[in-house]
Amino acid sequence: MAEIKETVVKLDDNGTLHIAEDVIASIVSLAALEVEGVSALTGTASGSDVGGKKSRVRGIRLAIDGENINVDISLLVKYGHPVVAVSAKVQERVSSALSTMTGLAPGHINIHVAGVAFEKK
């Protein structure tokens, strides 16, 4: 059975809080997909695994260093949307979601645009 990697988020007198890396990857994924102009996350480039192992969350790679999370996101941008603006909005949304929902400080949030998604007619 695959080992579930966790990160310690909070240490205090009451105990510790552990969050599985797949949970953090899911938060990143949902935040990225909320951005207008993002078509999908993709497993190409550097985003096919979490922490060096296959993940159920496609297109996300995490590197957790203490209380900082570095994220690589591989995505498709919808045709007609400005790539730079969409990427900046994804970085902003992911950073906000990570700090709000986990209490961890986002480090680098790297966006890998793997392609352009065209609307089907």
MOQUIPE-V561027 format. One record per run of one state. SS is the DSSP state (H for helix, E for strand, C for the rest). FROM is the first residue (numbers start at 0). LEN is the number of residues. If there is no record, write none. Layout:
SS/FROM/LEN  SS/FROM/LEN
This chain:
C/0/5  E/5/7  C/12/2  E/14/6  H/20/13  C/33/4  E/37/4  C/41/7  E/48/2  C/50/2  E/52/2  C/54/5  E/59/6  C/65/2  E/67/11  C/78/4  H/82/20  C/102/2  E/104/13  C/117/4
